[in-house]
Amino acid sequence: MSASTLIRMALKEKGISQKELAELSGLSYQTIRTKLYRDNMPFADAEKILDLLGYKIVIVDKETKKPLL
């Protein structure tokens, strides 16, 4: 699953529009829209946006189920 898809899911879950996300993040609406549409979200941007939405990215070992961090 792509970062853009996860962000769109988080926006829907939180009831936040792309325009509202732009205001929260300090990025322009066009920048948010383009990153989500083209599905070319850098990891750092995705992490920041998901943090703004109240989520965090966790990497979990498939075998041990332990988080990396």
N, C-alpha and C positions, 0 to 999 in steps of 0.2 A: 504494500500500500504506500502511496506517495505522501510526502509531507503536505502537499497541497490538498489532497483528499482528507487527510487528518484534520487540517485546519478548517476546511469547509464543514466537516462533521462537528468540530468543536464550536464553530460559529452557530450552527443550527441548534446544537444542544443548549448553548447559552442564550440563544435568541438575539444574537448580535449580527448586524448587517456588515457588509464589507465597508460601507461608508463609515460606520461607527468604529470599526477596527482601524481604519485609516486615521481617524481622530485620536484614538487611544495610543496608536503606535507612533504618531508623528510622521508617518509616511503619507504620500498622496494617495487618494482613492485610485487613481490611474495605476500607480505602482503596485498596490495591493491587487487590483483586478488583473493586471498583466501577469504578475507572479503566479496567481492562482490559476489563471486561464492557461498559461503556457506550461504550467507544471515544472517550473525551473527554480524552485525555492531553495536557496542555499541553506544548509543545515543551521547555521548561526541565526539566520532570519527566522526559520521555523521555530527554533528553540525560544527566541525572544517573543515571538507572537503567541506561541502556546503558553508561555509564562504569563503574558498579559491576560490571557483568557483563563488563567488559573490551573493550567496543566503543566506537567513536567515530563520530559522524555527519560525513560529508564531503559537501560540495556540489561537484559536478563539472560544468563547462561541457560541454554535449552536443557542441558542435562541436570545441572544442580539446582536450577530455578533460583539461583542467587543473583541479586543485582550486581552489576559491575562496580557501581559507585556506592 
